[in-house]
């Protein structure tokens, strides 16, 4: 159960689904943990 309805609604709006984690960097969204994507976006 989502405690923060506004956050839940924002996630569904951005991704079209209810899943975690949702990571957003510079307006790009990825659902699930993708270490390579995250390192690239953060310049690591």
C-alpha angles and dihedrals in degrees: 000000000000113000095193105057093184091054091047092050091048091052092050090048092051098042107022091232145065106248139124145263101034112181123190123190121174092342095309116118130205125183113214130016113301108171095187093050091047094049091049093050092047094044094241 
